[in-house]
């Protein structure tokens, strides 16, 4: 009986047990914060890519033209290359480009729309992001070229 009472009074492993109980929720909050920050960064990178691409089409920069004339295939390639520099893999199905459309009721604009399914590196722990939320970015720029 004396051994049982000394065992019940012994507190030498209490810190380890408390750490084990609290470390899992703490790590989930930490990794969740990092992944939501990464998702926000990807959204920002998509918006910057769309804005730069819309300007490229609007002013007929060399990346979006072929022989000085707007070229859809060149533009999609330009957008994919820009996104790849940020580590975002886009295909032609993720990109919609229109070089003569309206924005906010005004005509003569170029529009770029990009959609991307974000995938987390921790889908097991972050079930809210496991299915990959769809991120999208849209940008307009007035056509300047002839």
LUMFIFI-954063 format. One record per atom (N, C-alpha, C): residue number from 0; residue in three letters; x negated, y negated, z negated; atom name. Coordinates in steps of 0.1 Angstrom, whole numbers. Layout:
N
+-----+------+-------+-------+-------+------+
:  nr : rest :  east : north :    up : atom :
+-----+------+-------+-------+-------+------+
: NUM :  ALA :     X :     Y :     Z :   CA :
...
+-----+------+-------+-------+-------+------+
//
This chain:
146
+-----+------+-------+-------+-------+------+
:  nr : rest :  east : north :    up : atom :
+-----+------+-------+-------+-------+------+
:   0 :  UNK :    -8 :    12 :     0 :    N :
:   0 :  UNK :     0 :     0 :     0 :   CA :
:   0 :  UNK :    -9 :   -13 :     0 :    C :
:   1 :  UNK :   -20 :   -12 :    -7 :    N :
:   1 :  UNK :   -29 :   -23 :    -7 :   CA :
:   1 :  UNK :   -34 :   -27 :     7 :    C :
:   2 :  UNK :   -37 :   -17 :    15 :    N :
:   2 :  UNK :   -42 :   -19 :    29 :   CA :
:   2 :  UNK :   -31 :   -27 :    37 :    C :
:   3 :  UNK :   -18 :   -23 :    35 :    N :
:   3 :  UNK :    -7 :   -29 :    43 :   CA :
:   3 :  UNK :    -6 :   -44 :    39 :    C :
:   4 :  UNK :    -7 :   -47 :    26 :    N :
:   4 :  UNK :    -5 :   -61 :    22 :   CA :
:   4 :  UNK :   -17 :   -69 :    27 :    C :
:   5 :  UNK :   -29 :   -64 :    27 :    N :
:   5 :  UNK :   -40 :   -72 :    32 :   CA :
:   5 :  UNK :   -39 :   -74 :    47 :    C :
:   6 :  UNK :   -34 :   -64 :    54 :    N :
:   6 :  UNK :   -32 :   -66 :    68 :   CA :
:   6 :  UNK :   -21 :   -77 :    71 :    C :
:   7 :  UNK :   -11 :   -77 :    64 :    N :
:   7 :  UNK :     0 :   -88 :    66 :   CA :
:   7 :  UNK :    -5 :  -102 :    62 :    C :
:   8 :  UNK :   -15 :  -103 :    53 :    N :
:   8 :  UNK :   -20 :  -116 :    49 :   CA :
:   8 :  UNK :   -31 :  -121 :    59 :    C :
:   9 :  UNK :   -37 :  -112 :    66 :    N :
:   9 :  UNK :   -48 :  -115 :    75 :   CA :
:   9 :  UNK :   -43 :  -124 :    87 :    C :
:  10 :  UNK :   -49 :  -135 :    89 :    N :
:  10 :  UNK :   -45 :  -145 :    99 :   CA :
:  10 :  UNK :   -56 :  -147 :   109 :    C :
:  11 :  UNK :   -65 :  -139 :   110 :    N :
:  11 :  UNK :   -77 :  -141 :   119 :   CA :
:  11 :  UNK :   -73 :  -141 :   134 :    C :
:  12 :  UNK :   -63 :  -134 :   138 :    N :
:  12 :  UNK :   -59 :  -133 :   152 :   CA :
:  12 :  UNK :   -48 :  -142 :   156 :    C :
:  13 :  UNK :   -43 :  -151 :   147 :    N :
:  13 :  UNK :   -32 :  -159 :   149 :   CA :
:  13 :  UNK :   -34 :  -169 :   161 :    C :
:  14 :  UNK :   -46 :  -175 :   161 :    N :
:  14 :  UNK :   -49 :  -184 :   172 :   CA :
:  14 :  UNK :   -49 :  -178 :   186 :    C :
:  15 :  UNK :   -54 :  -166 :   186 :    N :
:  15 :  UNK :   -54 :  -159 :   199 :   CA :
:  15 :  UNK :   -40 :  -156 :   204 :    C :
:  16 :  UNK :   -31 :  -152 :   195 :    N :
:  16 :  UNK :   -18 :  -149 :   198 :   CA :
:  16 :  UNK :   -10 :  -162 :   202 :    C :
:  17 :  UNK :   -12 :  -172 :   195 :    N :
:  17 :  UNK :    -6 :  -185 :   199 :   CA :
:  17 :  UNK :   -11 :  -190 :   213 :    C :
:  18 :  UNK :   -24 :  -188 :   215 :    N :
:  18 :  UNK :   -29 :  -192 :   228 :   CA :
:  18 :  UNK :   -23 :  -184 :   239 :    C :
:  19 :  UNK :   -22 :  -171 :   237 :    N :
:  19 :  UNK :   -16 :  -162 :   247 :   CA :
:  19 :  UNK :    -2 :  -165 :   250 :    C :
:  20 :  UNK :     6 :  -169 :   240 :    N :
:  20 :  UNK :    20 :  -173 :   242 :   CA :
:  20 :  UNK :    21 :  -186 :   249 :    C :
:  21 :  UNK :    13 :  -196 :   247 :    N :
:  21 :  UNK :    14 :  -209 :   252 :   CA :
:  21 :  UNK :     6 :  -211 :   265 :    C :
:  22 :  UNK :    -3 :  -202 :   268 :    N :
:  22 :  UNK :   -12 :  -205 :   280 :   CA :
:  22 :  UNK :    -4 :  -202 :   293 :    C :
:  23 :  UNK :     5 :  -193 :   294 :    N :
:  23 :  UNK :    13 :  -190 :   306 :   CA :
:  23 :  UNK :    21 :  -202 :   310 :    C :
:  24 :  UNK :    30 :  -207 :   301 :    N :
:  24 :  UNK :    38 :  -219 :   305 :   CA :
:  24 :  UNK :    29 :  -231 :   308 :    C :
:  25 :  UNK :    18 :  -233 :   301 :    N :
:  25 :  UNK :     9 :  -244 :   304 :   CA :
:  25 :  UNK :     3 :  -243 :   318 :    C :
:  26 :  UNK :    -2 :  -231 :   321 :    N :
:  26 :  UNK :    -8 :  -229 :   334 :   CA :
:  26 :  UNK :     3 :  -230 :   345 :    C :
:  27 :  UNK :    15 :  -226 :   343 :    N :
:  27 :  UNK :    25 :  -228 :   353 :   CA :
:  27 :  UNK :    28 :  -243 :   356 :    C :
:  28 :  UNK :    29 :  -251 :   345 :    N :
:  28 :  UNK :    31 :  -265 :   347 :   CA :
:  28 :  UNK :    19 :  -271 :   354 :    C :
:  29 :  UNK :     7 :  -267 :   351 :    N :
:  29 :  UNK :    -5 :  -272 :   357 :   CA :
:  29 :  UNK :    -5 :  -269 :   372 :    C :
:  30 :  UNK :    -3 :  -256 :   375 :    N :
:  30 :  UNK :    -3 :  -252 :   389 :   CA :
:  30 :  UNK :     8 :  -258 :   397 :    C :
:  31 :  UNK :    20 :  -259 :   390 :    N :
:  31 :  UNK :    31 :  -265 :   397 :   CA :
:  31 :  UNK :    29 :  -280 :   400 :    C :
:  32 :  UNK :    22 :  -287 :   391 :    N :
:  32 :  UNK :    19 :  -301 :   394 :   CA :
:  32 :  UNK :     9 :  -302 :   406 :    C :
:  33 :  UNK :    -1 :  -293 :   406 :    N :
:  33 :  UNK :   -10 :  -294 :   417 :   CA :
:  33 :  UNK :    -3 :  -291 :   430 :    C :
:  34 :  UNK :     6 :  -281 :   431 :    N :
:  34 :  UNK :    12 :  -277 :   443 :   CA :
:  34 :  UNK :    22 :  -288 :   448 :    C :
:  35 :  UNK :    30 :  -294 :   439 :    N :
:  35 :  UNK :    39 :  -305 :   443 :   CA :
:  35 :  UNK :    31 :  -317 :   448 :    C :
:  36 :  UNK :    19 :  -319 :   442 :    N :
:  36 :  UNK :    10 :  -330 :   447 :   CA :
:  36 :  UNK :     5 :  -326 :   461 :    C :
:  37 :  UNK :     2 :  -314 :   463 :    N :
:  37 :  UNK :    -3 :  -310 :   476 :   CA :
:  37 :  UNK :     8 :  -311 :   486 :    C :
:  38 :  UNK :    20 :  -307 :   482 :    N :
:  38 :  UNK :    32 :  -309 :   491 :   CA :
:  38 :  UNK :    34 :  -323 :   495 :    C :
:  39 :  UNK :    33 :  -332 :   485 :    N :
:  39 :  UNK :    35 :  -346 :   488 :   CA :
:  39 :  UNK :    24 :  -351 :   497 :    C :
:  40 :  UNK :    11 :  -347 :   495 :    N :
:  40 :  UNK :     1 :  -350 :   504 :   CA :
:  40 :  UNK :     3 :  -346 :   518 :    C :
:  41 :  UNK :     8 :  -333 :   520 :    N :
:  41 :  UNK :    11 :  -328 :   534 :   CA :
:  41 :  UNK :    22 :  -337 :   540 :    C :
:  42 :  UNK :    32 :  -341 :   532 :    N :
:  42 :  UNK :    43 :  -350 :   538 :   CA :
:  42 :  UNK :    37 :  -363 :   542 :    C :
:  43 :  UNK :    28 :  -368 :   534 :    N :
:  43 :  UNK :    21 :  -381 :   538 :   CA :
:  43 :  UNK :    13 :  -379 :   551 :    C :
:  44 :  UNK :     6 :  -368 :   552 :    N :
:  44 :  UNK :    -3 :  -366 :   563 :   CA :
:  44 :  UNK :     6 :  -364 :   576 :    C :
:  45 :  UNK :    17 :  -357 :   575 :    N :
:  45 :  UNK :    26 :  -356 :   586 :   CA :
:  45 :  UNK :    32 :  -369 :   591 :    C :
:  46 :  UNK :    35 :  -378 :   581 :    N :
:  46 :  UNK :    40 :  -391 :   585 :   CA :
:  46 :  UNK :    30 :  -400 :   591 :    C :
:  47 :  UNK :    17 :  -399 :   587 :    N :
:  47 :  UNK :     6 :  -406 :   593 :   CA :
:  47 :  UNK :     4 :  -401 :   607 :    C :
:  48 :  UNK :     5 :  -388 :   609 :    N :
:  48 :  UNK :     3 :  -382 :   622 :   CA :
:  48 :  UNK :    14 :  -386 :   631 :    C :
:  49 :  UNK :    26 :  -386 :   627 :    N :
:  49 :  UNK :    37 :  -391 :   635 :   CA :
:  49 :  UNK :    36 :  -405 :   639 :    C :
:  50 :  UNK :    32 :  -414 :   630 :    N :
:  50 :  UNK :    31 :  -428 :   632 :   CA :
:  50 :  UNK :    19 :  -430 :   643 :    C :
:  51 :  UNK :     8 :  -424 :   641 :    N :
:  51 :  UNK :    -3 :  -426 :   650 :   CA :
:  51 :  UNK :     1 :  -420 :   664 :    C :
:  52 :  UNK :     8 :  -409 :   664 :    N :
:  52 :  UNK :    12 :  -403 :   677 :   CA :
:  52 :  UNK :    22 :  -412 :   684 :    C :
:  53 :  UNK :    31 :  -418 :   677 :    N :
:  53 :  UNK :    41 :  -427 :   683 :   CA :
:  53 :  UNK :    34 :  -439 :   689 :    C :
:  54 :  UNK :    24 :  -444 :   682 :    N :
:  54 :  UNK :    17 :  -456 :   687 :   CA :
:  54 :  UNK :     9 :  -451 :   700 :    C :
:  55 :  UNK :     3 :  -439 :   700 :    N :
:  55 :  UNK :    -5 :  -434 :   711 :   CA :
:  55 :  UNK :     4 :  -434 :   724 :    C :
:  56 :  UNK :    17 :  -429 :   722 :    N :
:  56 :  UNK :    26 :  -429 :   733 :   CA :
:  56 :  UNK :    30 :  -443 :   737 :    C :
:  57 :  UNK :    33 :  -451 :   727 :    N :
:  57 :  UNK :    38 :  -464 :   730 :   CA :
:  57 :  UNK :    28 :  -473 :   738 :    C :
:  58 :  UNK :    15 :  -472 :   735 :    N :
:  58 :  UNK :     5 :  -481 :   741 :   CA :
:  58 :  UNK :    -3 :  -473 :   752 :    C :
:  59 :  UNK :     1 :  -461 :   754 :    N :
:  59 :  UNK :    -5 :  -452 :   765 :   CA :
:  59 :  UNK :   -20 :  -451 :   762 :    C :
:  60 :  UNK :   -24 :  -446 :   750 :    N :
:  60 :  UNK :   -38 :  -443 :   747 :   CA :
:  60 :  UNK :   -42 :  -431 :   755 :    C :
:  61 :  UNK :   -55 :  -429 :   756 :    N :
:  61 :  UNK :   -60 :  -418 :   765 :   CA :
:  61 :  UNK :   -56 :  -404 :   760 :    C :
:  62 :  UNK :   -54 :  -402 :   747 :    N :
:  62 :  UNK :   -50 :  -389 :   742 :   CA :
:  62 :  UNK :   -36 :  -385 :   746 :    C :
:  63 :  UNK :   -28 :  -394 :   750 :    N :
:  63 :  UNK :   -14 :  -391 :   753 :   CA :
:  63 :  UNK :   -11 :  -393 :   767 :    C :
:  64 :  UNK :   -21 :  -395 :   776 :    N :
:  64 :  UNK :   -18 :  -397 :   790 :   CA :
:  64 :  UNK :   -26 :  -388 :   798 :    C :
:  65 :  UNK :   -22 :  -387 :   811 :    N :
:  65 :  UNK :   -30 :  -380 :   821 :   CA :
:  65 :  UNK :   -31 :  -390 :   833 :    C :
:  66 :  UNK :   -42 :  -394 :   836 :    N :
:  66 :  UNK :   -44 :  -404 :   847 :   CA :
:  66 :  UNK :   -37 :  -417 :   844 :    C :
:  67 :  UNK :   -36 :  -421 :   831 :    N :
:  67 :  UNK :   -30 :  -434 :   827 :   CA :
:  67 :  UNK :   -15 :  -433 :   827 :    C :
:  68 :  UNK :    -9 :  -422 :   828 :    N :
:  68 :  UNK :     6 :  -420 :   828 :   CA :
:  68 :  UNK :     9 :  -411 :   816 :    C :
:  69 :  UNK :    20 :  -414 :   809 :    N :
:  69 :  UNK :    24 :  -405 :   798 :   CA :
:  69 :  UNK :    25 :  -391 :   802 :    C :
:  70 :  UNK :    20 :  -382 :   794 :    N :
:  70 :  UNK :    20 :  -367 :   796 :   CA :
:  70 :  UNK :    24 :  -360 :   783 :    C :
:  71 :  UNK :    35 :  -353 :   784 :    N :
:  71 :  UNK :    41 :  -347 :   772 :   CA :
:  71 :  UNK :    31 :  -336 :   766 :    C :
:  72 :  UNK :    25 :  -328 :   775 :    N :
:  72 :  UNK :    16 :  -317 :   771 :   CA :
:  72 :  UNK :     4 :  -323 :   764 :    C :
:  73 :  UNK :    -2 :  -334 :   770 :    N :
:  73 :  UNK :   -13 :  -340 :   764 :   CA :
:  73 :  UNK :   -10 :  -346 :   750 :    C :
:  74 :  UNK :     2 :  -352 :   749 :    N :
:  74 :  UNK :     7 :  -357 :   736 :   CA :
:  74 :  UNK :     8 :  -347 :   725 :    C :
:  75 :  UNK :    14 :  -335 :   729 :    N :
:  75 :  UNK :    16 :  -325 :   719 :   CA :
:  75 :  UNK :     2 :  -319 :   715 :    C :
:  76 :  UNK :    -7 :  -318 :   724 :    N :
:  76 :  UNK :   -21 :  -314 :   721 :   CA :
:  76 :  UNK :   -28 :  -324 :   712 :    C :
:  77 :  UNK :   -26 :  -337 :   715 :    N :
:  77 :  UNK :   -31 :  -347 :   706 :   CA :
:  77 :  UNK :   -26 :  -346 :   692 :    C :
:  78 :  UNK :   -13 :  -345 :   691 :    N :
:  78 :  UNK :    -7 :  -344 :   677 :   CA :
:  78 :  UNK :   -12 :  -331 :   670 :    C :
:  79 :  UNK :   -12 :  -320 :   677 :    N :
:  79 :  UNK :   -17 :  -308 :   670 :   CA :
:  79 :  UNK :   -32 :  -309 :   666 :    C :
:  80 :  UNK :   -40 :  -316 :   674 :    N :
:  80 :  UNK :   -54 :  -318 :   670 :   CA :
:  80 :  UNK :   -55 :  -327 :   658 :    C :
:  81 :  UNK :   -47 :  -338 :   658 :    N :
:  81 :  UNK :   -47 :  -347 :   647 :   CA :
:  81 :  UNK :   -43 :  -340 :   634 :    C :
:  82 :  UNK :   -32 :  -332 :   634 :    N :
:  82 :  UNK :   -28 :  -325 :   622 :   CA :
:  82 :  UNK :   -38 :  -315 :   618 :    C :
:  83 :  UNK :   -45 :  -308 :   627 :    N :
:  83 :  UNK :   -55 :  -298 :   624 :   CA :
:  83 :  UNK :   -66 :  -304 :   616 :    C :
:  84 :  UNK :   -69 :  -317 :   618 :    N :
:  84 :  UNK :   -80 :  -324 :   611 :   CA :
:  84 :  UNK :   -76 :  -325 :   596 :    C :
:  85 :  UNK :   -63 :  -325 :   593 :    N :
:  85 :  UNK :   -59 :  -325 :   579 :   CA :
:  85 :  UNK :   -56 :  -311 :   574 :    C :
:  86 :  UNK :   -59 :  -301 :   582 :    N :
:  86 :  UNK :   -56 :  -287 :   578 :   CA :
:  86 :  UNK :   -42 :  -282 :   579 :    C :
:  87 :  UNK :   -34 :  -289 :   588 :    N :
:  87 :  UNK :   -20 :  -285 :   591 :   CA :
:  87 :  UNK :   -19 :  -280 :   604 :    C :
:  88 :  UNK :   -15 :  -267 :   605 :    N :
:  88 :  UNK :   -14 :  -261 :   618 :   CA :
:  88 :  UNK :     0 :  -263 :   624 :    C :
:  89 :  UNK :     1 :  -270 :   635 :    N :
:  89 :  UNK :    14 :  -273 :   642 :   CA :
:  89 :  UNK :    14 :  -267 :   656 :    C :
:  90 :  UNK :    25 :  -262 :   660 :    N :
:  90 :  UNK :    27 :  -257 :   673 :   CA :
:  90 :  UNK :    36 :  -266 :   681 :    C :
:  91 :  UNK :    38 :  -264 :   694 :    N :
:  91 :  UNK :    47 :  -272 :   702 :   CA :
:  91 :  UNK :    61 :  -272 :   697 :    C :
:  92 :  UNK :    65 :  -261 :   690 :    N :
:  92 :  UNK :    79 :  -260 :   685 :   CA :
:  92 :  UNK :    81 :  -269 :   673 :    C :
:  93 :  UNK :    71 :  -274 :   667 :    N :
:  93 :  UNK :    72 :  -283 :   655 :   CA :
:  93 :  UNK :    72 :  -297 :   659 :    C :
:  94 :  UNK :    69 :  -300 :   672 :    N :
:  94 :  UNK :    68 :  -314 :   676 :   CA :
:  94 :  UNK :    78 :  -318 :   687 :    C :
:  95 :  UNK :    84 :  -329 :   685 :    N :
:  95 :  UNK :    94 :  -335 :   695 :   CA :
:  95 :  UNK :    89 :  -349 :   699 :    C :
:  96 :  UNK :    87 :  -351 :   711 :    N :
:  96 :  UNK :    82 :  -364 :   716 :   CA :
:  96 :  UNK :    92 :  -369 :   726 :    C :
:  97 :  UNK :    96 :  -382 :   725 :    N :
:  97 :  UNK :   104 :  -388 :   735 :   CA :
:  97 :  UNK :    98 :  -402 :   738 :    C :
:  98 :  UNK :    94 :  -405 :   750 :    N :
:  98 :  UNK :    87 :  -417 :   753 :   CA :
:  98 :  UNK :    97 :  -428 :   758 :    C :
:  99 :  UNK :   110 :  -426 :   758 :    N :
:  99 :  UNK :   119 :  -437 :   761 :   CA :
:  99 :  UNK :   132 :  -434 :   754 :    C :
: 100 :  UNK :   133 :  -440 :   742 :    N :
: 100 :  UNK :   145 :  -437 :   734 :   CA :
: 100 :  UNK :   148 :  -450 :   726 :    C :
: 101 :  UNK :   158 :  -449 :   718 :    N :
: 101 :  UNK :   162 :  -461 :   709 :   CA :
: 101 :  UNK :   159 :  -458 :   695 :    C :
: 102 :  UNK :   155 :  -468 :   688 :    N :
: 102 :  UNK :   152 :  -468 :   673 :   CA :
: 102 :  UNK :   160 :  -479 :   667 :    C :
: 103 :  UNK :   168 :  -476 :   657 :    N :
: 103 :  UNK :   175 :  -487 :   650 :   CA :
: 103 :  UNK :   184 :  -495 :   660 :    C :
: 104 :  UNK :   189 :  -489 :   670 :    N :
: 104 :  UNK :   197 :  -496 :   680 :   CA :
: 104 :  UNK :   190 :  -503 :   690 :    C :
: 105 :  UNK :   177 :  -503 :   691 :    N :
: 105 :  UNK :   169 :  -510 :   701 :   CA :
: 105 :  UNK :   163 :  -500 :   710 :    C :
: 106 :  UNK :   163 :  -504 :   723 :    N :
: 106 :  UNK :   158 :  -494 :   733 :   CA :
: 106 :  UNK :   144 :  -497 :   737 :    C :
: 107 :  UNK :   137 :  -488 :   744 :    N :
: 107 :  UNK :   124 :  -490 :   748 :   CA :
: 107 :  UNK :   113 :  -486 :   738 :    C :
: 108 :  UNK :   116 :  -476 :   730 :    N :
: 108 :  UNK :   107 :  -471 :   720 :   CA :
: 108 :  UNK :   103 :  -457 :   723 :    C :
: 109 :  UNK :    91 :  -453 :   718 :    N :
: 109 :  UNK :    86 :  -439 :   718 :   CA :
: 109 :  UNK :    89 :  -434 :   704 :    C :
: 110 :  UNK :    93 :  -421 :   703 :    N :
: 110 :  UNK :    97 :  -415 :   691 :   CA :
: 110 :  UNK :    89 :  -401 :   690 :    C :
: 111 :  UNK :    84 :  -399 :   678 :    N :
: 111 :  UNK :    77 :  -386 :   675 :   CA :
: 111 :  UNK :    84 :  -380 :   663 :    C :
: 112 :  UNK :    88 :  -368 :   664 :    N :
: 112 :  UNK :    93 :  -361 :   652 :   CA :
: 112 :  UNK :    85 :  -348 :   650 :    C :
: 113 :  UNK :    81 :  -346 :   637 :    N :
: 113 :  UNK :    73 :  -334 :   634 :   CA :
: 113 :  UNK :    80 :  -327 :   623 :    C :
: 114 :  UNK :    82 :  -314 :   624 :    N :
: 114 :  UNK :    87 :  -306 :   613 :   CA :
: 114 :  UNK :    76 :  -295 :   609 :    C :
: 115 :  UNK :    76 :  -292 :   596 :    N :
: 115 :  UNK :    66 :  -283 :   591 :   CA :
: 115 :  UNK :    71 :  -276 :   579 :    C :
: 116 :  UNK :    69 :  -263 :   579 :    N :
: 116 :  UNK :    73 :  -255 :   567 :   CA :
: 116 :  UNK :    62 :  -254 :   558 :    C :
: 117 :  UNK :    63 :  -260 :   546 :    N :
: 117 :  UNK :    52 :  -260 :   536 :   CA :
: 117 :  UNK :    52 :  -246 :   529 :    C :
: 118 :  UNK :    40 :  -241 :   528 :    N :
: 118 :  UNK :    39 :  -228 :   521 :   CA :
: 118 :  UNK :    29 :  -230 :   510 :    C :
: 119 :  UNK :    33 :  -226 :   498 :    N :
: 119 :  UNK :    25 :  -227 :   486 :   CA :
: 119 :  UNK :    14 :  -216 :   486 :    C :
: 120 :  UNK :     4 :  -218 :   479 :    N :
: 120 :  UNK :    -6 :  -207 :   477 :   CA :
: 120 :  UNK :    -3 :  -199 :   465 :    C :
: 121 :  UNK :     7 :  -203 :   458 :    N :
: 121 :  UNK :    11 :  -195 :   446 :   CA :
: 121 :  UNK :    26 :  -192 :   446 :    C :
: 122 :  UNK :    31 :  -185 :   456 :    N :
: 122 :  UNK :    45 :  -182 :   457 :   CA :
: 122 :  UNK :    50 :  -173 :   446 :    C :
: 123 :  UNK :    42 :  -165 :   440 :    N :
: 123 :  UNK :    46 :  -156 :   429 :   CA :
: 123 :  UNK :    50 :  -164 :   417 :    C :
: 124 :  UNK :    43 :  -174 :   414 :    N :
: 124 :  UNK :    45 :  -182 :   402 :   CA :
: 124 :  UNK :    55 :  -194 :   404 :    C :
: 125 :  UNK :    54 :  -199 :   416 :    N :
: 125 :  UNK :    63 :  -211 :   419 :   CA :
: 125 :  UNK :    74 :  -207 :   429 :    C :
: 126 :  UNK :    84 :  -201 :   423 :    N :
: 126 :  UNK :    95 :  -196 :   431 :   CA :
: 126 :  UNK :   103 :  -207 :   438 :    C :
: 127 :  UNK :   102 :  -219 :   433 :    N :
: 127 :  UNK :   109 :  -230 :   439 :   CA :
: 127 :  UNK :   103 :  -234 :   453 :    C :
: 128 :  UNK :    90 :  -231 :   455 :    N :
: 128 :  UNK :    83 :  -234 :   467 :   CA :
: 128 :  UNK :    80 :  -221 :   476 :    C :
: 129 :  UNK :    85 :  -210 :   471 :    N :
: 129 :  UNK :    81 :  -197 :   477 :   CA :
: 129 :  UNK :    87 :  -196 :   491 :    C :
: 130 :  UNK :    99 :  -201 :   494 :    N :
: 130 :  UNK :   105 :  -200 :   507 :   CA :
: 130 :  UNK :   100 :  -210 :   516 :    C :
: 131 :  UNK :    92 :  -219 :   512 :    N :
: 131 :  UNK :    86 :  -230 :   521 :   CA :
: 131 :  UNK :    96 :  -240 :   524 :    C :
: 132 :  UNK :    96 :  -251 :   516 :    N :
: 132 :  UNK :   105 :  -262 :   520 :   CA :
: 132 :  UNK :   101 :  -269 :   533 :    C :
: 133 :  UNK :   111 :  -273 :   541 :    N :
: 133 :  UNK :   109 :  -279 :   554 :   CA :
: 133 :  UNK :   106 :  -294 :   552 :    C :
: 134 :  UNK :    94 :  -298 :   557 :    N :
: 134 :  UNK :    90 :  -312 :   556 :   CA :
: 134 :  UNK :    92 :  -317 :   570 :    C :
: 135 :  UNK :    95 :  -330 :   571 :    N :
: 135 :  UNK :    97 :  -336 :   584 :   CA :
: 135 :  UNK :    92 :  -351 :   584 :    C :
: 136 :  UNK :    88 :  -355 :   595 :    N :
: 136 :  UNK :    83 :  -369 :   596 :   CA :
: 136 :  UNK :    88 :  -375 :   610 :    C :
: 137 :  UNK :    92 :  -387 :   610 :    N :
: 137 :  UNK :    97 :  -393 :   622 :   CA :
: 137 :  UNK :    90 :  -407 :   623 :    C :
: 138 :  UNK :    86 :  -411 :   635 :    N :
: 138 :  UNK :    81 :  -424 :   637 :   CA :
: 138 :  UNK :    85 :  -430 :   651 :    C :
: 139 :  UNK :    87 :  -443 :   651 :    N :
: 139 :  UNK :    90 :  -450 :   663 :   CA :
: 139 :  UNK :    79 :  -461 :   666 :    C :
: 140 :  UNK :    77 :  -463 :   679 :    N :
: 140 :  UNK :    68 :  -474 :   682 :   CA :
: 140 :  UNK :    73 :  -480 :   695 :    C :
: 141 :  UNK :    73 :  -494 :   697 :    N :
: 141 :  UNK :    78 :  -500 :   709 :   CA :
: 141 :  UNK :    68 :  -497 :   721 :    C :
: 142 :  UNK :    74 :  -494 :   732 :    N :
: 142 :  UNK :    66 :  -491 :   744 :   CA :
: 142 :  UNK :    59 :  -504 :   749 :    C :
: 143 :  UNK :    46 :  -504 :   750 :    N :
: 143 :  UNK :    38 :  -515 :   755 :   CA :
: 143 :  UNK :    33 :  -513 :   769 :    C :
: 144 :  UNK :    31 :  -500 :   773 :    N :
: 144 :  UNK :    25 :  -497 :   786 :   CA :
: 144 :  UNK :    35 :  -500 :   797 :    C :
: 145 :  UNK :    29 :  -500 :   809 :    N :
: 145 :  UNK :    38 :  -503 :   821 :   CA :
: 145 :  UNK :    45 :  -490 :   825 :    C :
+-----+------+-------+-------+-------+------+
//
